[in-house]
């Protein structure tokens, strides 16, 4: 039996989905949902809440599909919607706080000389355990690739606060990775 791919060209699928074709929308959802759940999960610790945010994000994707101009990656466009939806959710459910750190250093002195073998689940756990402001800025900068100016604008914080949150997040992650690799770290 030969398997025939329904849509080789995502552009055709997008056109059909924009016309509210439920089958096309379902196919797009099935294609992108796993990655988008991961995006939401970076921001939201609880997987069920992250899934709810992802579903709301896809609702917005399908509402706005006619606005997508096919000038860039569809996945990137959806990803930006998911990030904004996650931030919006966090704003609604919690008052996002980004404490200003007085001891922030303008120079980034983080070192990547840590030799380690950490499982993906452990990395996610380390990120989850960061204070909320640190976690959100870290994910936006280090994982999503946003610039500090974009982060500051999206989160409605100052540029310095964005940089400070990232600096502190990196420091905290490095310390925790060292602790994981050396169980005797910090004991006399």
ABEGO torsion letter per residue (X at the ends): XBBBBABABAAAAAAAAAAGBAAAAAAAAAAAAAAAAAAAAAABABAAAAAAAAAAAAAAAAAAAAABAGABBAAAAAAAAAAAAAAAAAAAABBBBBBBBAABBABBABBAABBBBBBAAAAAAAAAABBAAAAAAAAAAAAAGBBAAAAAAAAGBBAAAAAAAAAAAAAAAAAAAAAAABAABGBX
